[in-house]
Amino acid sequence: MTVDDEAACRALYDELVAGRNEGSGARFAAAFAEDGELVAFDGSRLQGRATIEAFHQELFDKWMKGTRLTGGVDEVKVLGPDVAVMHAIGGTIKRGKTKPSRARDSIQTLTLKRTDEGWRIAAFQNTRIHPIGSGFLAFLHWSIGDALWSLFRLSTDPTAHVRTSTPQPVASR
């Protein structure tokens, strides 16, 4: 990877953030390869640029309207001539606020690949930065959060959002 490649990878993240901040699912998703995947902070798995675009446009139009993403690339590591991994830190500025909320900080891991379109995101994992900590208050905080998550989840099946391959018949003995 050359200095120009690293700059292109970093610029790709800037494009992703710009699409997010202007509320454009199309611009956000353009940073992904056609077959790119995204795992959101809640574990939702999105496959393909078109799916990522549609999902995010709905988010931008409803739940995330008026919010902004801050942050940037922490590092880019070369894995091969056409593959790199990038880590970025992002924070969300809520509607009507001027500073990011630390409770919404995330670390993102992006696997990038060189395509005919240039560098694109092959896989994106977004994880909230929420260290467990130690002591009773940390335990209580996590316990309450887990209980609320369980209460308000739409599905009780933890694999409902995971695409699996078709099961093969088991040979009889």
TIVO-2410 file (N, C-alpha, C; in nm, 3 decimals):
# residues 173
REC num residu      c1      c2      c3 atome chaine
REC   1      M   0.086  -0.117   0.000     N      A
REC   1      M   0.000   0.000   0.000    CA      A
REC   1      M   0.090   0.123   0.000     C      A
REC   2      T   0.060   0.211  -0.090     N      A
REC   2      T   0.138   0.334  -0.100    CA      A
REC   2      T   0.077   0.442  -0.011     C      A
REC   3      V   0.147   0.553  -0.001     N      A
REC   3      V   0.096   0.668   0.073    CA      A
REC   3      V  -0.035   0.714   0.008     C      A
REC   4      D  -0.041   0.709  -0.126     N      A
REC   4      D  -0.164   0.747  -0.197    CA      A
REC   4      D  -0.279   0.652  -0.163     C      A
REC   5      D  -0.250   0.523  -0.151     N      A
REC   5      D  -0.354   0.426  -0.114    CA      A
REC   5      D  -0.407   0.455   0.025     C      A
REC   6      E  -0.317   0.481   0.119     N      A
REC   6      E  -0.362   0.512   0.255    CA      A
REC   6      E  -0.448   0.638   0.256     C      A
REC   7      A  -0.407   0.738   0.182     N      A
REC   7      A  -0.486   0.862   0.173    CA      A
REC   7      A  -0.623   0.833   0.112     C      A
REC   8      A  -0.629   0.746   0.013     N      A
REC   8      A  -0.757   0.710  -0.050    CA      A
REC   8      A  -0.846   0.635   0.049     C      A
REC   9      C  -0.788   0.548   0.129     N      A
REC   9      C  -0.865   0.475   0.231    CA      A
REC   9      C  -0.922   0.572   0.335     C      A
REC  10      R  -0.840   0.664   0.379     N      A
REC  10      R  -0.886   0.763   0.477    CA      A
REC  10      R  -0.995   0.854   0.416     C      A
REC  11      A  -0.978   0.890   0.290     N      A
REC  11      A  -1.078   0.974   0.223    CA      A
REC  11      A  -1.211   0.899   0.208     C      A
REC  12      L  -1.204   0.767   0.193     N      A
REC  12      L  -1.326   0.687   0.182    CA      A
REC  12      L  -1.407   0.698   0.311     C      A
REC  13      Y  -1.341   0.696   0.424     N      A
REC  13      Y  -1.410   0.713   0.552    CA      A
REC  13      Y  -1.473   0.852   0.561     C      A
REC  14      D  -1.400   0.952   0.514     N      A
REC  14      D  -1.454   1.088   0.514    CA      A
REC  14      D  -1.580   1.097   0.428     C      A
REC  15      E  -1.583   1.026   0.316     N      A
REC  15      E  -1.701   1.022   0.229    CA      A
REC  15      E  -1.819   0.955   0.301     C      A
REC  16      L  -1.790   0.847   0.370     N      A
REC  16      L  -1.892   0.776   0.447    CA      A
REC  16      L  -1.955   0.871   0.550     C      A
REC  17      V  -1.870   0.941   0.623     N      A
REC  17      V  -1.918   1.036   0.725    CA      A
REC  17      V  -1.996   1.149   0.660     C      A
REC  18      A  -1.949   1.200   0.546     N      A
REC  18      A  -2.020   1.308   0.478    CA      A
REC  18      A  -2.159   1.263   0.435     C      A
REC  19      G  -2.169   1.141   0.383     N      A
REC  19      G  -2.300   1.087   0.346    CA      A
REC  19      G  -2.391   1.074   0.466     C      A
REC  20      R  -2.336   1.028   0.576     N      A
REC  20      R  -2.412   1.015   0.701    CA      A
REC  20      R  -2.462   1.151   0.748     C      A
REC  21      N  -2.374   1.251   0.744     N      A
REC  21      N  -2.408   1.382   0.798    CA      A
REC  21      N  -2.503   1.462   0.708     C      A
REC  22      E  -2.505   1.431   0.579     N      A
REC  22      E  -2.603   1.499   0.493    CA      A
REC  22      E  -2.733   1.419   0.483     C      A
REC  23      G  -2.738   1.304   0.549     N      A
REC  23      G  -2.860   1.224   0.549    CA      A
REC  23      G  -2.885   1.153   0.418     C      A
REC  24      S  -2.779   1.119   0.346     N      A
REC  24      S  -2.792   1.054   0.216    CA      A
REC  24      S  -2.752   0.907   0.224     C      A
REC  25      G  -2.851   0.819   0.218     N      A
REC  25      G  -2.823   0.676   0.217    CA      A
REC  25      G  -2.738   0.638   0.097     C      A
REC  26      A  -2.763   0.703  -0.019     N      A
REC  26      A  -2.688   0.673  -0.141    CA      A
REC  26      A  -2.541   0.709  -0.125     C      A
REC  27      R  -2.512   0.828  -0.073     N      A
REC  27      R  -2.372   0.870  -0.057    CA      A
REC  27      R  -2.303   0.785   0.049     C      A
REC  28      F  -2.373   0.755   0.158     N      A
REC  28      F  -2.318   0.670   0.262    CA      A
REC  28      F  -2.281   0.534   0.204     C      A
REC  29      A  -2.375   0.472   0.132     N      A
REC  29      A  -2.355   0.337   0.080    CA      A
REC  29      A  -2.255   0.331  -0.035     C      A
REC  30      A  -2.232   0.444  -0.103     N      A
REC  30      A  -2.137   0.446  -0.214    CA      A
REC  30      A  -1.996   0.409  -0.170     C      A
REC  31      A  -1.966   0.423  -0.042     N      A
REC  31      A  -1.834   0.387   0.010    CA      A
REC  31      A  -1.815   0.235   0.015     C      A
REC  32      F  -1.923   0.160   0.003     N      A
REC  32      F  -1.919   0.014   0.013    CA      A
REC  32      F  -1.902  -0.051  -0.124     C      A
REC  33      A  -1.838  -0.167  -0.126     N      A
REC  33      A  -1.836  -0.250  -0.246    CA      A
REC  33      A  -1.979  -0.297  -0.271     C      A
REC  34      E  -2.009  -0.334  -0.394     N      A
REC  34      E  -2.144  -0.383  -0.427    CA      A
REC  34      E  -2.186  -0.496  -0.332     C      A
REC  35      D  -2.092  -0.583  -0.297     N      A
REC  35      D  -2.122  -0.697  -0.209    CA      A
REC  35      D  -2.079  -0.669  -0.065     C      A
REC  36      G  -2.061  -0.542  -0.030     N      A
REC  36      G  -2.015  -0.504   0.104    CA      A
REC  36      G  -2.116  -0.543   0.211     C      A
REC  37      E  -2.066  -0.556   0.333     N      A
REC  37      E  -2.150  -0.591   0.448    CA      A
REC  37      E  -2.126  -0.491   0.560     C      A
REC  38      L  -2.232  -0.472   0.641     N      A
REC  38      L  -2.224  -0.383   0.755    CA      A
REC  38      L  -2.290  -0.451   0.874     C      A
REC  39      V  -2.220  -0.453   0.987     N      A
REC  39      V  -2.278  -0.500   1.112    CA      A
REC  39      V  -2.291  -0.377   1.200     C      A
REC  40      A  -2.417  -0.341   1.232     N      A
REC  40      A  -2.445  -0.222   1.311    CA      A
REC  40      A  -2.417  -0.247   1.459     C      A
REC  41      F  -2.419  -0.139   1.538     N      A
REC  41      F  -2.388  -0.150   1.680    CA      A
REC  41      F  -2.483  -0.244   1.753     C      A
REC  42      D  -2.605  -0.263   1.700     N      A
REC  42      D  -2.703  -0.351   1.765    CA      A
REC  42      D  -2.696  -0.494   1.715     C      A
REC  43      G  -2.601  -0.523   1.627     N      A
REC  43      G  -2.585  -0.659   1.576    CA      A
REC  43      G  -2.658  -0.685   1.445     C      A
REC  44      S  -2.732  -0.587   1.395     N      A
REC  44      S  -2.800  -0.604   1.266    CA      A
REC  44      S  -2.695  -0.622   1.157     C      A
REC  45      R  -2.718  -0.719   1.068     N      A
REC  45      R  -2.624  -0.747   0.960    CA      A
REC  45      R  -2.690  -0.713   0.826     C      A
REC  46      L  -2.627  -0.623   0.753     N      A
REC  46      L  -2.678  -0.580   0.624    CA      A
REC  46      L  -2.582  -0.626   0.516     C      A
REC  47      Q  -2.637  -0.683   0.410     N      A
REC  47      Q  -2.554  -0.738   0.302    CA      A
REC  47      Q  -2.589  -0.672   0.170     C      A
REC  48      G  -2.488  -0.614   0.106     N      A
REC  48      G  -2.504  -0.552  -0.024    CA      A
REC  48      G  -2.526  -0.402  -0.016     C      A
REC  49      R  -2.468  -0.331  -0.111     N      A
REC  49      R  -2.476  -0.184  -0.113    CA      A
REC  49      R  -2.620  -0.135  -0.116     C      A
REC  50      A  -2.705  -0.198  -0.196     N      A
REC  50      A  -2.844  -0.152  -0.207    CA      A
REC  50      A  -2.917  -0.166  -0.074     C      A
REC  51      T  -2.893  -0.274  -0.002     N      A
REC  51      T  -2.956  -0.296   0.128    CA      A
REC  51      T  -2.906  -0.193   0.229     C      A
REC  52      I  -2.776  -0.169   0.228     N      A
REC  52      I  -2.716  -0.070   0.318    CA      A
REC  52      I  -2.774   0.069   0.290     C      A
REC  53      E  -2.789   0.103   0.163     N      A
REC  53      E  -2.845   0.233   0.125    CA      A
REC  53      E  -2.988   0.248   0.175     C      A
REC  54      A  -3.074   0.150   0.146     N      A
REC  54      A  -3.215   0.160   0.184    CA      A
REC  54      A  -3.231   0.165   0.336     C      A
REC  55      F  -3.159   0.080   0.407     N      A
REC  55      F  -3.166   0.077   0.553    CA      A
REC  55      F  -3.126   0.211   0.613     C      A
REC  56      H  -3.014   0.265   0.565     N      A
REC  56      H  -2.964   0.390   0.622    CA      A
REC  56      H  -3.049   0.510   0.582     C      A
REC  57      Q  -3.107   0.507   0.462     N      A
REC  57      Q  -3.192   0.620   0.425    CA      A
REC  57      Q  -3.311   0.629   0.521     C      A
REC  58      E  -3.367   0.514   0.556     N      A
REC  58      E  -3.478   0.515   0.652    CA      A
REC  58      E  -3.431   0.567   0.789     C      A
REC  59      L  -3.313   0.522   0.833     N      A
REC  59      L  -3.258   0.572   0.960    CA      A
REC  59      L  -3.238   0.724   0.955     C      A
REC  60      F  -3.179   0.772   0.845     N      A
REC  60      F  -3.149   0.914   0.833    CA      A
REC  60      F  -3.277   0.997   0.828     C      A
REC  61      D  -3.381   0.944   0.766     N      A
REC  61      D  -3.507   1.017   0.752    CA      A
REC  61      D  -3.590   1.017   0.881     C      A
REC  62      K  -3.569   0.916   0.966     N      A
REC  62      K  -3.652   0.904   1.086    CA      A
REC  62      K  -3.570   0.921   1.213     C      A
REC  63      W  -3.507   0.814   1.254     N      A
REC  63      W  -3.446   0.806   1.388    CA      A
REC  63      W  -3.321   0.891   1.404     C      A
REC  64      M  -3.245   0.911   1.298     N      A
REC  64      M  -3.119   0.984   1.310    CA      A
REC  64      M  -3.125   1.123   1.247     C      A
REC  65      K  -3.245   1.166   1.212     N      A
REC  65      K  -3.261   1.296   1.148    CA      A
REC  65      K  -3.207   1.407   1.238     C      A
REC  66      G  -3.121   1.491   1.181     N      A
REC  66      G  -3.067   1.603   1.257    CA      A
REC  66      G  -2.946   1.569   1.342     C      A
REC  67      T  -2.902   1.443   1.343     N      A
REC  67      T  -2.782   1.407   1.419    CA      A
REC  67      T  -2.661   1.413   1.326     C      A
REC  68      R  -2.542   1.418   1.386     N      A
REC  68      R  -2.419   1.422   1.307    CA      A
REC  68      R  -2.316   1.326   1.367     C      A
REC  69      L  -2.230   1.277   1.280     N      A
REC  69      L  -2.123   1.187   1.321    CA      A
REC  69      L  -1.993   1.266   1.324     C      A
REC  70      T  -1.915   1.245   1.430     N      A
REC  70      T  -1.782   1.305   1.440    CA      A
REC  70      T  -1.681   1.193   1.452     C      A
REC  71      G  -1.556   1.227   1.446     N      A
REC  71      G  -1.452   1.127   1.465    CA      A
REC  71      G  -1.364   1.117   1.342     C      A
REC  72      G  -1.287   1.011   1.338     N      A
REC  72      G  -1.198   0.992   1.225    CA      A
REC  72      G  -1.121   0.862   1.235     C      A
REC  73      V  -1.038   0.843   1.136     N      A
REC  73      V  -0.959   0.721   1.124    CA      A
REC  73      V  -0.847   0.722   1.226     C      A
REC  74      D  -0.833   0.611   1.298     N      A
REC  74      D  -0.725   0.595   1.395    CA      A
REC  74      D  -0.602   0.537   1.326     C      A
REC  75      E  -0.623   0.431   1.246     N      A
REC  75      E  -0.510   0.371   1.175    CA      A
REC  75      E  -0.557   0.289   1.056     C      A
REC  76      V  -0.466   0.272   0.962     N      A
REC  76      V  -0.488   0.187   0.845    CA      A
REC  76      V  -0.374   0.086   0.843     C      A
REC  77      K  -0.408  -0.042   0.834     N      A
REC  77      K  -0.307  -0.148   0.829    CA      A
REC  77      K  -0.320  -0.223   0.697     C      A
REC  78      V  -0.209  -0.247   0.632     N      A
REC  78      V  -0.205  -0.321   0.506    CA      A
REC  78      V  -0.209  -0.470   0.535     C      A
REC  79      L  -0.300  -0.541   0.469     N      A
REC  79      L  -0.306  -0.686   0.481    CA      A
REC  79      L  -0.256  -0.754   0.354     C      A
REC  80      G  -0.251  -0.680   0.245     N      A
REC  80      G  -0.207  -0.730   0.116    CA      A
REC  80      G  -0.212  -0.615   0.018     C      A
REC  81      P  -0.173  -0.637  -0.108     N      A
REC  81      P  -0.169  -0.526  -0.204    CA      A
REC  81      P  -0.306  -0.464  -0.232     C      A
REC  82      D  -0.413  -0.540  -0.214     N      A
REC  82      D  -0.547  -0.490  -0.244    CA      A
REC  82      D  -0.644  -0.500  -0.127     C      A
REC  83      V  -0.589  -0.519  -0.005     N      A
REC  83      V  -0.672  -0.535   0.114    CA      A
REC  83      V  -0.609  -0.459   0.231     C      A
REC  84      A  -0.694  -0.390   0.306     N      A
REC  84      A  -0.647  -0.318   0.424    CA      A
REC  84      A  -0.755  -0.325   0.532     C      A
REC  85      V  -0.714  -0.307   0.656     N      A
REC  85      V  -0.809  -0.294   0.766    CA      A
REC  85      V  -0.789  -0.155   0.826     C      A
REC  86      M  -0.899  -0.093   0.861     N      A
REC  86      M  -0.894   0.043   0.913    CA      A
REC  86      M  -0.977   0.048   1.042     C      A
REC  87      H  -0.926   0.119   1.141     N      A
REC  87      H  -1.000   0.142   1.264    CA      A
REC  87      H  -1.030   0.291   1.275     C      A
REC  88      A  -1.153   0.321   1.311     N      A
REC  88      A  -1.196   0.459   1.327    CA      A
REC  88      A  -1.277   0.471   1.455     C      A
REC  89      I  -1.280   0.589   1.509     N      A
REC  89      I  -1.361   0.618   1.627    CA      A
REC  89      I  -1.464   0.721   1.586     C      A
REC  90      G  -1.589   0.696   1.623     N      A
REC  90      G  -1.696   0.789   1.588    CA      A
REC  90      G  -1.782   0.821   1.708     C      A
REC  91      G  -1.833   0.941   1.709     N      A
REC  91      G  -1.927   0.984   1.812    CA      A
REC  91      G  -2.047   1.049   1.745     C      A
REC  92      T  -2.160   1.049   1.812     N      A
REC  92      T  -2.282   1.107   1.756    CA      A
REC  92      T  -2.319   1.234   1.831     C      A
REC  93      I  -2.342   1.339   1.754     N      A
REC  93      I  -2.394   1.463   1.811    CA      A
REC  93      I  -2.545   1.458   1.791     C      A
REC  94      K  -2.617   1.456   1.902     N      A
REC  94      K  -2.762   1.446   1.895    CA      A
REC  94      K  -2.823   1.576   1.841     C      A
REC  95      R  -2.942   1.564   1.786     N      A
REC  95      R  -3.017   1.678   1.735    CA      A
REC  95      R  -3.027   1.787   1.842     C      A
REC  96      G  -2.993   1.910   1.804     N      A
REC  96      G  -3.001   2.023   1.895    CA      A
REC  96      G  -2.882   2.038   1.988     C      A
REC  97      K  -2.785   1.949   1.981     N      A
REC  97      K  -2.667   1.955   2.068    CA      A
REC  97      K  -2.545   1.998   1.987     C      A
REC  98      T  -2.438   2.035   2.057     N      A
REC  98      T  -2.315   2.078   1.989    CA      A
REC  98      T  -2.197   1.986   2.015     C      A
REC  99      K  -2.211   1.897   2.113     N      A
REC  99      K  -2.104   1.804   2.147    CA      A
REC  99      K  -2.154   1.661   2.137     C      A
REC 100      P  -2.062   1.568   2.102     N      A
REC 100      P  -2.104   1.428   2.097    CA      A
REC 100      P  -2.136   1.373   2.236     C      A
REC 101      S  -2.226   1.277   2.239     N      A
REC 101      S  -2.261   1.208   2.362    CA      A
REC 101      S  -2.167   1.089   2.378     C      A
REC 102      R  -2.091   1.085   2.486     N      A
REC 102      R  -1.995   0.976   2.507    CA      A
REC 102      R  -2.063   0.840   2.510     C      A
REC 103      A  -2.189   0.836   2.551     N      A
REC 103      A  -2.262   0.709   2.557    CA      A
REC 103      A  -2.284   0.650   2.419     C      A
REC 104      R  -2.267   0.731   2.314     N      A
REC 104      R  -2.291   0.684   2.177    CA      A
REC 104      R  -2.161   0.671   2.098     C      A
REC 105      D  -2.045   0.678   2.165     N      A
REC 105      D  -1.917   0.659   2.097    CA      A
REC 105      D  -1.904   0.515   2.050     C      A
REC 106      S  -1.845   0.499   1.933     N      A
REC 106      S  -1.827   0.366   1.875    CA      A
REC 106      S  -1.687   0.354   1.817     C      A
REC 107      I  -1.640   0.230   1.811     N      A
REC 107      I  -1.520   0.199   1.735    CA      A
REC 107      I  -1.566   0.120   1.614     C      A
REC 108      Q  -1.512   0.156   1.501     N      A
REC 108      Q  -1.548   0.087   1.377    CA      A
REC 108      Q  -1.427   0.017   1.320     C      A
REC 109      T  -1.449  -0.105   1.276     N      A
REC 109      T  -1.346  -0.182   1.207    CA      A
REC 109      T  -1.394  -0.201   1.065     C      A
REC 110      L  -1.314  -0.155   0.970     N      A
REC 110      L  -1.350  -0.163   0.829    CA      A
REC 110      L  -1.247  -0.246   0.755     C      A
REC 111      T  -1.291  -0.343   0.679     N      A
REC 111      T  -1.204  -0.416   0.589    CA      A
REC 111      T  -1.226  -0.355   0.451     C      A
REC 112      L  -1.119  -0.309   0.391     N      A
REC 112      L  -1.126  -0.240   0.262    CA      A
REC 112      L  -1.063  -0.326   0.154     C      A
REC 113      K  -1.119  -0.315   0.033     N      A
REC 113      K  -1.060  -0.386  -0.079    CA      A
REC 113      K  -1.053  -0.293  -0.200     C      A
REC 114      R  -0.952  -0.316  -0.283     N      A
REC 114      R  -0.939  -0.238  -0.405    CA      A
REC 114      R  -1.032  -0.299  -0.509     C      A
REC 115      T  -1.116  -0.216  -0.569     N      A
REC 115      T  -1.209  -0.262  -0.672    CA      A
REC 115      T  -1.188  -0.179  -0.798     C      A
REC 116      D  -1.265  -0.208  -0.902     N      A
REC 116      D  -1.259  -0.126  -1.023    CA      A
REC 116      D  -1.303   0.018  -0.995     C      A
REC 117      E  -1.379   0.039  -0.888     N      A
REC 117      E  -1.423   0.173  -0.847    CA      A
REC 117      E  -1.322   0.242  -0.757     C      A
REC 118      G  -1.214   0.175  -0.724     N      A
REC 118      G  -1.116   0.225  -0.627    CA      A
REC 118      G  -1.135   0.151  -0.495     C      A
REC 119      W  -1.082   0.205  -0.388     N      A
REC 119      W  -1.096   0.142  -0.257    CA      A
REC 119      W  -1.242   0.149  -0.213     C      A
REC 120      R  -1.295   0.037  -0.163     N      A
REC 120      R  -1.432   0.030  -0.114    CA      A
REC 120      R  -1.435  -0.057   0.012     C      A
REC 121      I  -1.541  -0.038   0.092     N      A
REC 121      I  -1.557  -0.114   0.215    CA      A
REC 121      I  -1.616  -0.251   0.182     C      A
REC 122      A  -1.544  -0.355   0.221     N      A
REC 122      A  -1.594  -0.492   0.205    CA      A
REC 122      A  -1.674  -0.533   0.327     C      A
REC 123      A  -1.628  -0.489   0.445     N      A
REC 123      A  -1.697  -0.523   0.570    CA      A
REC 123      A  -1.677  -0.410   0.670     C      A
REC 124      F  -1.784  -0.380   0.743     N      A
REC 124      F  -1.784  -0.270   0.840    CA      A
REC 124      F  -1.850  -0.321   0.967     C      A
REC 125      Q  -1.779  -0.314   1.078     N      A
REC 125      Q  -1.831  -0.355   1.209    CA      A
REC 125      Q  -1.832  -0.233   1.299     C      A
REC 126      N  -1.949  -0.199   1.352     N      A
REC 126      N  -1.964  -0.082   1.439    CA      A
REC 126      N  -2.000  -0.131   1.579     C      A
REC 127      T  -1.917  -0.099   1.676     N      A
REC 127      T  -1.937  -0.146   1.813    CA      A
REC 127      T  -1.933  -0.028   1.909     C      A
REC 128      R  -2.032  -0.018   1.994     N      A
REC 128      R  -2.033   0.088   2.095    CA      A
REC 128      R  -1.917   0.069   2.191     C      A
REC 129      I  -1.855   0.179   2.228     N      A
REC 129      I  -1.749   0.175   2.328    CA      A
REC 129      I  -1.819   0.184   2.464     C      A
REC 130      H  -1.820   0.073   2.530     N      A
REC 130      H  -1.896   0.062   2.654    CA      A
REC 130      H  -1.824  -0.037   2.747     C      A
REC 131      P  -1.706   0.000   2.796     N      A
REC 131      P  -1.631  -0.092   2.882    CA      A
REC 131      P  -1.712  -0.134   3.005     C      A
REC 132      I  -1.695  -0.256   3.046     N      A
REC 132      I  -1.770  -0.308   3.159    CA      A
REC 132      I  -1.728  -0.241   3.289     C      A
REC 133      G  -1.600  -0.219   3.308     N      A
REC 133      G  -1.555  -0.158   3.433    CA      A
REC 133      G  -1.557  -0.259   3.547     C      A
REC 134      S  -1.540  -0.210   3.668     N      A
REC 134      S  -1.540  -0.299   3.783    CA      A
REC 134      S  -1.627  -0.239   3.894     C      A
REC 135      G  -1.664  -0.322   3.985     N      A
REC 135      G  -1.743  -0.276   4.098    CA      A
REC 135      G  -1.892  -0.296   4.078     C      A
REC 136      F  -1.965  -0.274   4.186     N      A
REC 136      F  -2.108  -0.299   4.187    CA      A
REC 136      F  -2.185  -0.208   4.091     C      A
REC 137      L  -2.149  -0.079   4.084     N      A
REC 137      L  -2.221   0.014   3.996    CA      A
REC 137      L  -2.206  -0.025   3.849     C      A
REC 138      A  -2.088  -0.069   3.810     N      A
REC 138      A  -2.067  -0.114   3.672    CA      A
REC 138      A  -2.153  -0.238   3.644     C      A
REC 139      F  -2.155  -0.330   3.739     N      A
REC 139      F  -2.238  -0.450   3.725    CA      A
REC 139      F  -2.386  -0.412   3.714     C      A
REC 140      L  -2.431  -0.321   3.798     N      A
REC 140      L  -2.570  -0.277   3.796    CA      A
REC 140      L  -2.604  -0.209   3.663     C      A
REC 141      H  -2.515  -0.124   3.617     N      A
REC 141      H  -2.536  -0.055   3.490    CA      A
REC 141      H  -2.553  -0.154   3.376     C      A
REC 142      W  -2.463  -0.253   3.366     N      A
REC 142      W  -2.472  -0.354   3.259    CA      A
REC 142      W  -2.598  -0.440   3.276     C      A
REC 143      S  -2.630  -0.475   3.398     N      A
REC 143      S  -2.748  -0.560   3.422    CA      A
REC 143      S  -2.877  -0.489   3.379     C      A
REC 144      I  -2.890  -0.363   3.414     N      A
REC 144      I  -3.009  -0.287   3.376    CA      A
REC 144      I  -3.014  -0.272   3.224     C      A
REC 145      G  -2.901  -0.240   3.163     N      A
REC 145      G  -2.895  -0.228   3.017    CA      A
REC 145      G  -2.935  -0.357   2.948     C      A
REC 146      D  -2.883  -0.470   2.995     N      A
REC 146      D  -2.918  -0.600   2.936    CA      A
REC 146      D  -3.066  -0.631   2.954     C      A
REC 147      A  -3.121  -0.601   3.071     N      A
REC 147      A  -3.263  -0.627   3.096    CA      A
REC 147      A  -3.350  -0.543   3.003     C      A
REC 148      L  -3.316  -0.416   2.987     N      A
REC 148      L  -3.393  -0.330   2.897    CA      A
REC 148      L  -3.381  -0.377   2.752     C      A
REC 149      W  -3.261  -0.418   2.713     N      A
REC 149      W  -3.241  -0.468   2.577    CA      A
REC 149      W  -3.329  -0.591   2.552     C      A
REC 150      S  -3.330  -0.682   2.646     N      A
REC 150      S  -3.412  -0.803   2.633    CA      A
REC 150      S  -3.561  -0.769   2.629     C      A
REC 151      L  -3.602  -0.674   2.709     N      A
REC 151      L  -3.742  -0.636   2.716    CA      A
REC 151      L  -3.792  -0.575   2.586     C      A
REC 152      F  -3.710  -0.491   2.522     N      A
REC 152      F  -3.755  -0.417   2.405    CA      A
REC 152      F  -3.713  -0.474   2.272     C      A
REC 153      R  -3.642  -0.585   2.271     N      A
REC 153      R  -3.605  -0.648   2.143    CA      A
REC 153      R  -3.728  -0.698   2.073     C      A
REC 154      L  -3.732  -0.681   1.943     N      A
REC 154      L  -3.847  -0.724   1.865    CA      A
REC 154      L  -3.850  -0.875   1.849     C      A
REC 155      S  -3.736  -0.938   1.854     N      A
REC 155      S  -3.729  -1.082   1.834    CA      A
REC 155      S  -3.661  -1.146   1.954     C      A
REC 156      T  -3.711  -1.259   1.997     N      A
REC 156      T  -3.646  -1.331   2.106    CA      A
REC 156      T  -3.546  -1.432   2.051     C      A
REC 157      D  -3.544  -1.448   1.919     N      A
REC 157      D  -3.451  -1.539   1.856    CA      A
REC 157      D  -3.322  -1.464   1.823     C      A
REC 158      P  -3.211  -1.492   1.892     N      A
REC 158      P  -3.088  -1.416   1.870    CA      A
REC 158      P  -3.029  -1.436   1.731     C      A
REC 159      T  -3.075  -1.537   1.657     N      A
REC 159      T  -3.023  -1.560   1.523    CA      A
REC 159      T  -3.119  -1.513   1.415     C      A
REC 160      A  -3.227  -1.445   1.451     N      A
REC 160      A  -3.329  -1.404   1.354    CA      A
REC 160      A  -3.272  -1.315   1.244     C      A
REC 161      H  -3.171  -1.236   1.274     N      A
REC 161      H  -3.114  -1.143   1.177    CA      A
REC 161      H  -2.993  -1.199   1.104     C      A
REC 162      V  -2.954  -1.322   1.136     N      A
REC 162      V  -2.835  -1.381   1.078    CA      A
REC 162      V  -2.873  -1.471   0.961     C      A
REC 163      R  -2.815  -1.445   0.846     N      A
REC 163      R  -2.840  -1.529   0.730    CA      A
REC 163      R  -2.751  -1.652   0.743     C      A
REC 164      T  -2.810  -1.768   0.730     N      A
REC 164      T  -2.733  -1.891   0.738    CA      A
REC 164      T  -2.746  -1.966   0.607     C      A
REC 165      S  -2.657  -2.057   0.585     N      A
REC 165      S  -2.667  -2.138   0.464    CA      A
REC 165      S  -2.779  -2.240   0.483     C      A
REC 166      T  -2.827  -2.294   0.373     N      A
REC 166      T  -2.934  -2.393   0.379    CA      A
REC 166      T  -2.881  -2.520   0.444     C      A
REC 167      P  -2.950  -2.571   0.547     N      A
REC 167      P  -2.901  -2.692   0.614    CA      A
REC 167      P  -2.902  -2.810   0.517     C      A
REC 168      Q  -2.801  -2.891   0.526     N      A
REC 168      Q  -2.792  -3.011   0.444    CA      A
REC 168      Q  -2.856  -3.126   0.519     C      A
REC 169      P  -2.926  -3.216   0.446     N      A
REC 169      P  -2.986  -3.331   0.516    CA      A
REC 169      P  -2.879  -3.417   0.581     C      A
REC 170      V  -2.916  -3.471   0.695     N      A
REC 170      V  -2.826  -3.559   0.768    CA      A
REC 170      V  -2.842  -3.699   0.712     C      A
REC 171      A  -2.732  -3.762   0.678     N      A
REC 171      A  -2.738  -3.898   0.622    CA      A
REC 171      A  -2.783  -3.995   0.731     C      A
REC 172      S  -2.874  -4.084   0.694     N      A
REC 172      S  -2.921  -4.184   0.792    CA      A
REC 172      S  -2.816  -4.292   0.807     C      A
REC 173      R  -2.817  -4.355   0.922     N      A
REC 173      R  -2.714  -4.457   0.951    CA      A
REC 173      R  -2.761  -4.593   0.918     C      A
***
